[in-house]
Amino acid sequence: MSSALIQLQATHGDEVLELHLANARRPVRIGGMDRLELLAELQKNGIELNPAGLELFANDKFITSQATAILETVEITVDALGFPQGTTMDKICERAARLGMSLCPLELGPHFRLQYRDQPEGQLGHPPTQGRAPPGSLTIASPPISEDDDIPKGFYLRRMDGVLWLRGYRSGPEHIWSPEDRFVFVNPI
């Protein structure tokens, strides 16, 4: 992860949005594997998947690229995007787009998990959560493969009891993400 300071500035009408991000960038290599090869690589590396994560892999709309590419990613909290009370996914993505960030391809989730092995333990000292992102998790901001709320929307990464996980999540458009929830976007730089 890069320790360089990122400064993003965008204008929206008369509003100037400025964001300073430190220690939030990671290059991630994607592509070069199909879904089955990605699953095999996750298994080989001891990475666990929940049923929703497996459901995403089984969906025909989960496309992988044969060509490899390196995407520069940025990690940011909902609060740092300007939502100290939390907000919906639509507003999170709109604000990120105004700042020049873009959504990640769905395949970035498994590749990111394979390459980001030193994720800190997230649940220590926190009560179990349900219906919200677990402490310490990273949600990959990607376009949903379906508007159906019963279909998983995307992936998130977490470390739980020393085990690395790639998990799928479900959430409706009205869900309010907490200010401390962390998202990964493709960085404009």
C-alpha positions in Angstrom: 0.0 0.0 0.0 1.3 3.4 -0.9 1.8 6.0 1.8 1.6 8.9 -0.6 -1.0 11.6 0.1 -3.8 11.7 -2.5 -5.7 15.0 -3.0 -8.9 14.8 -4.9 -11.0 17.9 -5.8 -14.1 18.1 -7.8 -16.7 20.8 -8.3 -20.4 20.2 -8.2 -22.4 23.3 -8.9 -21.0 25.9 -6.4 -19.8 23.1 -4.1 -16.1 22.2 -4.0 -15.4 18.8 -2.7 -11.9 18.2 -1.5 -10.5 15.0 0.0 -7.1 14.1 1.4 -6.4 10.4 1.6 -3.3 9.0 3.2 -2.2 5.4 3.2 -5.3 4.4 1.1 -3.9 3.3 -2.2 -3.1 -0.2 -3.4 -2.4 -1.5 -6.9 -4.3 -4.7 -7.7 -3.6 -7.0 -10.6 -6.8 -8.4 -12.2 -7.6 -10.7 -15.1 -5.8 -13.7 -16.5 -8.1 -16.3 -14.7 -11.6 -17.5 -15.3 -14.1 -17.9 -12.4 -13.1 -21.6 -11.7 -9.4 -20.7 -11.7 -10.0 -17.8 -9.3 -12.0 -20.2 -7.0 -9.2 -22.7 -7.1 -6.6 -20.1 -6.3 -8.7 -18.8 -3.3 -9.0 -22.4 -2.0 -5.3 -23.1 -2.5 -4.5 -20.0 -0.4 -6.9 -21.0 2.4 -9.4 -18.2 1.8 -12.9 -18.9 2.9 -16.1 -17.9 1.1 -19.6 -17.6 2.5 -22.7 -18.9 0.6 -23.4 -15.4 -0.9 -19.8 -15.2 -2.2 -20.2 -18.6 -3.8 -23.5 -17.4 -5.3 -21.7 -14.5 -6.9 -19.2 -16.8 -8.5 -22.0 -19.0 -9.8 -23.8 -16.1 -11.5 -23.2 -15.9 -15.3 -23.1 -12.1 -15.0 -19.8 -12.4 -13.0 -17.3 -11.9 -15.9 -13.6 -12.1 -15.7 -11.0 -10.7 -18.1 -8.5 -12.9 -19.8 -6.1 -9.9 -20.2 -4.3 -8.8 -17.1 -4.3 -5.2 -15.9 -3.2 -3.3 -12.8 -5.8 -1.1 -11.2 -4.9 1.5 -8.7 -7.4 1.3 -5.9 -8.3 3.7 -3.1 -9.8 2.8 0.3 -12.2 5.4 1.9 -14.7 5.5 4.7 -18.3 6.8 4.3 -17.5 9.6 6.7 -14.4 10.7 4.7 -16.7 10.9 1.7 -18.7 13.6 3.6 -21.4 11.5 5.3 -20.8 11.6 9.0 -24.2 10.1 9.7 -23.9 7.4 7.1 -25.8 7.1 3.8 -27.1 4.9 1.1 -24.9 3.1 -1.5 -26.3 5.3 -4.3 -25.1 8.5 -2.5 -21.7 6.9 -1.6 -21.1 6.0 -5.3 -22.4 9.4 -6.5 -20.0 11.3 -4.2 -17.0 9.0 -5.1 -17.8 9.6 -8.8 -17.8 13.4 -8.3 -14.3 13.0 -6.8 -13.1 11.1 -9.8 -13.2 7.6 -8.4 -15.0 4.8 -10.2 -16.6 1.5 -9.4 -14.5 -1.6 -9.4 -15.1 -4.6 -11.7 -16.7 -7.4 -9.7 -13.6 -9.6 -10.3 -11.5 -7.1 -8.4 -12.9 -8.6 -5.1 -11.3 -12.0 -5.5 -8.0 -10.6 -6.9 -7.8 -8.0 -4.1 -8.4 -10.8 -1.5 -5.6 -12.9 -2.9 -3.2 -9.9 -2.9 -4.2 -8.3 0.4 -3.1 -10.9 2.9 -2.2 -8.7 5.9 -5.7 -7.3 6.6 -6.0 -6.7 10.4 -8.3 -8.7 12.5 -11.6 -6.7 12.6 -13.9 -8.3 15.1 -11.7 -8.1 18.2 -13.3 -6.0 20.9 -16.5 -5.5 18.8 -19.9 -7.2 19.3 -21.1 -9.4 16.4 -23.0 -7.5 13.7 -25.9 -8.4 11.5 -27.4 -6.3 8.7 -24.3 -4.1 8.5 -20.7 -4.3 7.5 -18.5 -6.0 10.1 -15.8 -3.9 11.8 -12.5 -4.0 9.9 -14.2 -5.2 6.6 -13.5 -3.7 3.2 -16.5 -3.5 0.8 -15.5 -3.6 -2.9 -17.6 -0.9 -4.6 -18.8 -2.6 -7.8 -21.9 -2.4 -9.9 -24.5 -4.9 -8.7 -25.1 -7.9 -10.9 -28.9 -7.6 -10.2 -31.3 -5.1 -8.8 -33.1 -8.0 -7.0 -32.4 -7.6 -3.3 -32.2 -11.4 -2.9 -29.2 -11.6 -5.2 -25.8 -10.7 -3.5 -24.7 -7.2 -4.5 -20.9 -7.6 -4.3 -17.9 -8.7 -2.2 -16.3 -7.6 1.0 -13.1 -8.7 2.6 -12.5 -9.5 6.2 -10.2 -11.4 8.6 -12.0 -13.3 11.3 -10.2 -15.4 13.9 -7.1 -15.3 11.8 -8.9 -16.6 8.7 -9.1 -14.5 5.5 -12.6 -14.3 4.0 -14.1 -13.2 0.7 -17.7 -12.7 1.4 -20.7 -11.7 -0.6 -23.3 -9.3 0.8 -27.0 -8.5 0.2 -28.4 -5.0 0.7 -31.3 -3.0 -0.5 -31.2 0.5 -1.9 -32.6 1.9 1.4 -29.7 0.4 3.5 -27.8 3.1 5.4 -24.0 2.4 5.5 -22.3 3.5 8.7 -19.8 6.4 8.7 -16.9 4.0 9.6 -17.7 1.5 6.8 -14.8 1.3 4.4 -15.1 1.0 0.6 -12.6 0.3 -2.2 -12.9 2.2 -5.5 -10.7 2.5 -8.5 -8.5 5.6 -8.1 -8.4 8.3 -10.8 -4.6 8.7 -10.4 
